[in-house]
Amino acid sequence: MAFANFLVDLVRRITPSFGNQLAHVTTYTRELPINLERMYENAIDWEHLPFLHSSTFSEIEVIESGDWGWKAKAFLTPKSRFNSMTLELRLDKSKNRWITKTLAGFGKGTEIWTHAIPLGKNKIKVIVDFYVPKLPSALKAKYAGQYSALYAQLYDEDLWMMAGRQAQLNKLDQAKTSTSELSKVLGKLGEIKENLPLTFEFNHQSYRLIEMNDTLIAHTLSCPHMLGPLKDANVKEGILECPWHGYQFDLKTRKCISGQRCKLAPAPLIKIDTNQMEVVALQGKDNSYN
């Protein structure tokens, strides 16, 4: 399928053209329950593409990036020499839009113009226009259908990240004005061990309790990078990975081991009350091993 799409795109690219034939293919519109700030963050966040959108992008190599947007070499899924491309996204907040151009490779010349229109406090409408140069009229319907289906899937995936991040930000704001607990009984030791891993709330923050090297420890459920969800992150040999951007963390030290300069937030210390045989979370303690 990837090779067939490559051949169709290759025919389009090598077809002789006269003048600027950047044809409008279709428009995709959708209302989203998030604000412009989350949407702009998402637009310039190139790192999430091969993780959150792994069924579409297999790899991305950034060339340059900043508040203006980014330029990168990307590969579709599955990775192939036929589907490499150089993408550039430029954000223009003054016009509530960003333009994504394919500068080289598969889809060369394509432009995707996205406008985000605020409809309320936490509601926007995205209007996405797709332009493809030298597109034969016989292929317009095919391209329109593919782009509409692709962007419906991408926004489904993006909404999980944007809404999840906003929920975590709201939770952090609530925690700032709330009274703190010094300790919290999580349950009887036997019942706790039967239900690991399990999540719990402590001082308006969420944590996951796991057993590692015969010791009960807790870790935050929010990635320090963009507050990504770690509730279901797999732990392998003491390492967990954020599903949004692939950042990896050593639970013993809380340090990021995938190259980024960040670390997990401290978690409460987990103790066992041997008299009551209860598992207790204690405030103000760093749960790392070192």
N, C-alpha and C positions, 0 to 999 in steps of 0.2 A: 504493500500500500504506500509506504514511504517513497519507494522508487517511482511508482506510478504518479504520485503527486509531484515528484521532482520533474518528471518528464513533461507533465502538463505545464508546470511553471517555467520550465526551460523553453518550451515552444513559445510561451507568451513573451519571455524576455528577449528572444532572438528575432521575434517578428519585427520587420521593419516598421518604423513609425514616421509620421510627418507632423511636426509640431508637438505641442504638449498635449498628450492624450491621457490625462489622469482622470479616468472615469470613476464616477461615484457608483459604488456597487450596491450598498444598502446602509440602513441606519438601524442601530439597536438602541432601544431606550428602556430604562428601568428605574424604579424608585427604590431607594435604599434607606433603611432606618439608622443612618449614621450622619455625622456632621462633616463639614468641609475639611476640618483639620485632619480627621482620620483618613479621609479620601486622598488628600495631598500626601500624607505620610506613605500611604500605600503606593501611590503612583511613582514616587522616587525611590522606593525600596526594592532595588534590583535583587537583593540577596535572597528574597523569599521564593523567587521563581522556580528553582529546581527542587524545592522542598514542598511548599504548599501546592504548587502546580506541577508535581512530578510526572503526572500523566501527559503533560504538554511539553515541559522543558526538562531535558536531562542534565544540562550543564550550562553554566554561565561564567564567563571570564570578563570581569569589569576592566575597561580601558581607562575611563575617568568618570568621576561622579561628584556631585555637590548638591547644594540647595536648588540649583537650576535643573537638575535631572541626572541622567547618566548615559553613558555609551558603553556597549559591551558586545562581546562575541558570544553567541548562544547557539545551542544545539537543541533540536526538538527531540521528542521521545518516540522510538528508541534512537539513540545517538547514531548518526551516520554521516559520512562525508557528503552525502547528498542534501542534508538538511541543516547545514551550518549557516549562520546569518550574522550580520553585524547590525545591531539595533541602536537607535538613539532616541531617548525620550527627553523632551524639553517641556518644563512646566512654566506656565505663564499665569500666575495667580491674579494679575490685574484683569485678565479676561476669563477667569474661571475655567481654564482649559489646559490640556497638555497634548502634545503632538508626538506620536511615535512613528519614526521612519525606519524602514529597512534600507540600510545604506549599501549592503553587499550580500551576496549569497542568495539562498532560497527566499523568494518573495521580494527580490530587489525592486526598489522604486515604490513599494507600497507605503501608503501613509494612513494612519489611523488618528483621527481627530476626536478627542473626548472633551465634552463640556460637562461641568458639574454645576447644577443650578440648585441653590438652597431653597427649600420649600417650607422649612420650619426649623426649630431648635435642633432636632436630631432627625432630619429628613432631607434628602437631596434627590434630585433626578439626574441621572447620567444620560447623555445623548452622545452616542458613538457613531461617527461616520467613517466608512471604509472607502478608500480610494486605491484603485489598482491601475497602473499605466498599461497601455497596449493590450487591454483585455478584450478578446473576441466576444461579440455579443452572445454567442452560443454558450459561453462559459459563465456568463454573469449570474445566472440562477444558481449554478453549482457553487460559485464563490460566495454568494450571498447566504446560502444555506449553511455553508461551513463556518463562516464568520459569526453568524448569529448563534449557532449551536456552541461554538467555542467560547464566545463571550458570556453566554448564559452560564456555562460551567465555571469559567474563571471568576465571575462575580459571586457565584455560590460559594466558592472556596475563599475568596477575599472577604466576603461578609463575615465568615466565621472568625477570621483574624481581626478585622476592624471592630466588630461588635464585642469580641472577647477582650480586646485591649481596652475599649471604653469601659467595660464592666469592671475591669481590674483598676483602672484609674479612679472610678467612682468609689470603689472599695477602699483604696488608699486614702482618699479624701475623708471618708467616714471614720477611718481608723485614727486620723489625726486629732479628732475631737471626742474620741471615746475613752472611757475609763479602762485602764489595763488590769488584767488579772495577773496575779503572781504565780498561780499554778492552776492546773485543771486535771482532774482524774478522767482518763480516757476509757477505762474499763478494767475488768478482771483480766489478768495475764493470760489465762487459758483461752478465754473467748477472743481476746485480741489476736493471739497467735493463729487461731483457727481462721481468722478473717483477713489476714494480711494479703496484699497491701490494703490499707484503708486510709481514708482521708478524714481530717478533723479540722475544726475551726478553733482558733485560739487568738484572742485579742484582735478579732475582726480580720484575721488573715487565714488563708487556707494552707494546709500542709498535708503531706502524705507520710504515713508511717510504714517503714519497711524493715526487714531483718537482713543485716549484712554481717557476715563473719560472726554469726551467733549473737549479734548485738542489735537491739532495736534503736533505730535512728529516724529522725524526721527530716524532711527537706521541703523547702518552699514549693508551691505549685505555680510560681510565676518566674519566667525567665527574666534575668536582669536587663536583657537587651530591649525587647519590646513588650514585656510582660506576657510572653507566650505561655500556653498551658502545658504544664509538666505532669498533670494528673495521670495520664496514661503513657507517659514516656517510659520506654523500656530501659531497665537498668542492667547493664552487662559488665561484670567485673568492676562494679563500683562506678561506672560511667553512665550518665544519662544524656539524651540528645533531645533538643527542642524541635518539635515538628514543624515550626514555622520557618526557621532559618538554618537549622542544622548545627547550632552551637552545641558543643559538648562540654560537660562539667564532671569533675572528679568529686564525688560526694564526700570523700575523706577531707578534702581541703576547701571545697566549694569553688575552686579555681576553674576558669575556662581553659580547656586544653586543646581547643581547635584554632587557637591563634588570636582570638579577639581579647581585648583588654576589659574584662568584666568578671564578676564572680557572683555566685548565688547569694541571696540575702541570708543572714543567719536564721536558723530555725531554733525552736525551743529545745532544751536538753530533755531527753527522755530518761526517766528514772523508774525503777521498780520498787514499790513499797513492799518489802518482804514480809511485813506483819499482816497487811491486808491482801497481799498478792495482787496489787493493782498497778497499772501503768499510769505514770503521772508525767505531764508536760510542765516544765518550769520556765518561767519568763526570764529574759535577760541573759540567757546562756547561749553560747555558740556551740552548736551541735557537731562541729567538725572534729576530726580525730586528733589533729596535731596540737 
